[in-house]
Amino acid sequence: MAEQYRADHVGSFLRPAELLEARRNGKDPQRLHELEDRHIARVLAKQKELGFQIFTDGELRRRNFMSDFTDAVEGFDLSDSLARTWEAAEAKSATTIRVAGVVTAKLRQVRPLTGHELPHLKKHSPGAIKMTLPSATQFPAISYKRGVTDKVYDTHSALLWDIVGIMKVDLAKLAGDGVKYIQIDAPRYSYFMDEKWRQWIHAEMKVEPDALLEESIRADNACFHAARRPGVTLAIHLCRGNNRSHWYAEGGYDAIAEKLFGTLNVDRFLLEYDDERSGTFEPLRFVPKGKTVVLGLISSKRPQLEKAELLARRIEEASRFVPLENLAVSPQCGFASTMEGNLLAEDDQWAKLGLVVETARRMWG
């Protein structure tokens, strides 16, 4: 049976300035490694101090939430990328941000995806380890460039299933190596909630959105099946974009709820619910009995601290659709999906994470 963690977080934490500087200059790998170790010790201690029962290293060794994959697998050109238009969290403005490389050659894994992270965590974590990895579905939508990638992979689907093969091996190893909580980050499901992105799927990927949704679920389920072990919690995190407090998609879960919640073979759904872009709780009626919904009610994008009373009311509202015993609480996303981080201070981050734990204690004891 999966462990029930009432206070959860998505995994990434803000990087201190000295760590960002060391990574950018890239001149002293030993200095960078020492800084990573020191600040990982600090964030592990802070999670324990706040009262969390699951622990990550804050993804402090990564450039972004998916760089474990792109750094461990040859075939990505990180100097090239596809542009995406991102909306500001607080203002009516938009910007173009490039976040991933383009696949230019047949993918070949050259080291374990989390091989540079897990040994240190196993030695120093004060409790159960949560390991995060990007969904295989992340890359066909953002790393497939026509005229380049199609010389190697005829279709987006061919690329997807090659990635699934790589993911399955590493997920199986993680599950057998003492990791108690494995979370797949899958922001591309937001494409199926937002009409403009559904149109993009049809026009650019040359597939029907509903057919791609079904294939995406099959791909993630293949990965989860490889990781399924007694005592290992499997989770998927869904959001609508999180980069320097910007986002790229909007819309409730209504369009995909029945198929997504009903067929993904996970124990926990970590769902973005921090503002009106996320829609209502009503789609949660499709969550199967016994599965946990982690309500992402606290924003990692804004420095303003949410009100405890409002959080309690929103959890009670969600319990109309999922029993209270099958709910938990977290921020809606990580605080640093890319190493530059969201537009708030580290003190704001810890205050929000403290509020997560306080809210969990208030609602569940």
N, C-alpha and C positions, 0 to 999 in steps of 0.2 A: 504493500500500500504506500502511496506517495505521502511524503511528509507535508503537514499543513503549516505553511509559514504565513502568518497573518500580516506581518510587516515585511514588505518586499521592496526591492528597487531593481531598476533595469540593468544596472551594472557599471556604467561609466561615470567617472567623477572628474571634476575640473582639474586641470594640470597646473601646478605652480609655475611661475614665470621662469625660474631657473631651469626647470625640466624642459619647457618649451624651447628655451634658448639653446640648450645643449643638443636637443634633437635637430633643430634647424641648422646649427653650424656643422654638425656631423663630423667634427674633426677629432674627437676623442671618445671612441666607443666605450672605453673603460670608465671614463668619467660619467657618461650617460648611464651605464649599467649601475654604477654606484648610486647615482641620484634616483634611479628607478627603485632600487632596493629600499633606499631610505624613505622615500615618499610612499611606497607600498606599505611599509611597516606602519607609517603614520595613518593611512586610511584604513588599514585593518584594525588598528587600535581604536580609531574613531567609530567604526561600525560596532565594535564590541561595546564601547562606552555608551553609545546611543541605545543599545539593546537589541540589535539585529541578531538573528540566529543563522543567517546565511551570509557568506563573505565572498567578495570579489576583490581583485587587485585594482579595481577602478579602471581597468583597461589602460593603465598608465604606460605600458610598454608598446602600445599601438599608436599608429598615426590616425586611425579612425576605426570604427567598429568592425569593419570588414578587412582591415589590413593584415590580420593573421592569415587570411586566405591568400590574398594577392601577393604577400611576401613569401609564402611557402610554396607557391605554385608558379612555375615558369609558364610564360605565354601571354602575360599582360604587358602592354606598353603603358607604363604609368606616366609617360610624358604626354600622352594623348588621352582625351576623354570626351564624352558627350555632354553637352550643356543641358542644364535644367533650370527652369525659372522658378525661383523660390519666393514666397510671400513673407513679408515681415509679420512678426507676431503681434505687434502693437500698432502698426501704421499701415496705411493704404499705399504700400510701396512694394516693389519687387526687385530682385537682383538675380543675375545669372551666376550659378555656382557649379563648379566641376568637381566631382568627388571620387571618380573611379577611373581606372585605366581601361583601355580597349584591348580585347583579345586579338592578338595578331599571329598566334602560333598554336599548335596543338598543346593543350595543357599537360604539364608534367609536374607532379609533386616532388619537391626536392628536400623537404623536411616536414616533421609533424606540424599541424596547423597551430597548436598551442604548446608546442614543445619547449618554447622559451619562457613560458609562463607557469605551467603546472608544477614543476619540481619545487620552485620557490614557494608557491602557494601551499603545497602539501606540507612543507617543512614549517611554515610560519602562520598559517591560518589558525585563528582561535576557535574555529568551528567548521561546520559543513561548508564545502566549497561550491560556489555557483560559477559555472563556466559558460560564457556566452560565445556564440558563433553566428555568422551571417547565414541566412537561408540560402540554399542553392538557387532559389528563385530570384535572388537579388541581381544576379549578374547578366542573364540574357537581356533584361530590359535596359541595362545601363552600360554594358560592356560590348555589345554586339553592334559593330559599325559596318554598314553595307559598303561593299567595295574593298573591305579589309578582312573582317571576320569571316565573311561568307566564302573566302578563299580556303578557309580551314574547316569551318563547320557550315554545312549547307543551310541549316536552319537554326533558329533560336532553340528549338527543341533538342537538336543534337548537342548543342553546347550545354544545355541544362542537364541532360542525363550524364554527360561526362563529368560535370561538377558533382552530381549526386554520387557517382561512384567514388570520388575522392572523399566526399564528406562521410559516407557510410563507414569507411575504414577508420577514420579518426574518431568518429562518434562512438563506435564500438569500443575502441581502445579507452576513451575517456570514461565510459560507463563501467568498464572493467578495472579501472585504475583508481577507484576510490572517490570519484567525483559524484556527489550526491544530488546535484541539481544542474541540469543542462538546459539552457535556454537558447532557442533559435530566434534571431531577430529578423523579422520578415516584413519590412515596410512596403514591399511591392504589392501586397494585397490591397493597399489603399487605391491602387489603380482601378480596381473593380468597383469601388464605391463612388468614384467621381466621374461624371459623364464625360468631361473633357479628356480624361485619361483612358476611358473606355474607347473613345473615338481614336485616340492615339494608338492604342493596341491594334485596332483594326487597320489603321492607315499605315503605320510604321512596321509593326511586327507581322502584318499580313495574316492574322488569325482572328477568329471570333473570340471576344472577351470571355464568354461563358466556357468555351472549350479550353482556353488558356487557364481559367480558374480551376477547372477540373484537373488539368495536367499539373498545375502548381501544387494542389493538394496531394496528388499521387506522389510527386517528387518529395515533398516534405515528409509525408508518411513513410516513404522508403527510408529516409534518414532517421526518423524517430524509431522505426522498427529495428534498425541496426543498433540503436542505443538502449532499447528496452531491456532493463534488468530489474530484479526485485530490489526495492529500496532506493531506486533512482527516480527522481522527479523530473519529468519532461515537460517543458513549457514552450509556448510560442508567444512572442511579443509583436503586437501590431501597432503601428503608428502611421501618421500622415506626413512624415518628414520632420527632421530635427537637425538643424545645422545653423549654428550661430543665431539661435532663437528664430529661425525661419522655418517655413513649412511649404509643401508643394501640392497637397491634396486636401480635399474636404468632403464631408458627407458621412451620414450615419452608416451603421453596419447592416441596415435593413436589406440591401441588395444581395448580400452574400451570407447573411447570418445562418440560415437554415442549412445550407450546404457546408459552410466553413465549420461552424460549431458542431454540426452533426457528424462530420466525417474525419476531421483532424484527430489523429490518435495521440493526444496529449493529455496531461493531467491538469495543466493550468493554462489559462488564457490571460495574458497581461494586455489590457486594453486601454487605449487612450480615451480619457473622459474628462479632460481638464477645461474644455470650453465648448461653445456651441457648435464648432465644426464637427464634433464627434457624434452629434445626434442624441437620441434618447436612449434610455435603458431598455425599452421595449423589445429590441431584437434579442436580448439575453434570454427570452423565453425559449429559445431554441437550444440553449446550452444543455447537454445531457445531464441527467441526474448523477451526482457524485463528482462532477468535475468542478474545479475551482475557477472563479473569475476574480482576477486581481484588478481592482478598479483604479485606474491611473487618474486620480482626482486632483493630484497636486502637481502644479506646472513646474517643469524644469526649465522653462523658457523665460519666466518672469521673476524678478526679485521679490515681488510682493508676497507676503506670507498669507496663505489661505486661513480662513476663520474656522476654528474647530467645530463650532456649532453647525456651520454649513456643511462641512464634511460629514458629520454625523447624520444630518438630514438626507444627504445624497445617498449614503450607504443604506439608510432605511428605505429610501425610494427604490434603489436597485433590488432590495430584498423582496419586493413584490414579484420579481421575475426569477430570482435565484435565491434559495434559502440563505439566511444569514450565515449559517455554518459553512456554506460553500463560497463565501466571499472573503476577500483580503484587500489590502490597500497598498498603493505605491505611488511614486511620481508617474506621469504619463510616459516618460521616456528617460533616457540617460541625460546627464548634465553635460556630457562631452562626446557626442556621437562622432565628432571630429576633434582632433587634439586641441584645436583653438578654443573649443568650448562655447557654451551659451553665454548670453549677456547678463550675467549676474556674478556676484562675488562668492568666494568660497564660504564665507560666513552665512550667506543666504542659503547655499546648498545644504550646509549642515543643519541649519534651522528647519529647512523643509524636510530633511530626512528625520530629524527629531520629531517633527509633527506626524510623520508616518507612524513612528513607533507609538507615540502618545495616542493617536487615533485608534490604532490596533488594540492597545490596552483598554481604551475606553469602550470599544465596541465588543470586544471578545474576552476581556479579562486577562 
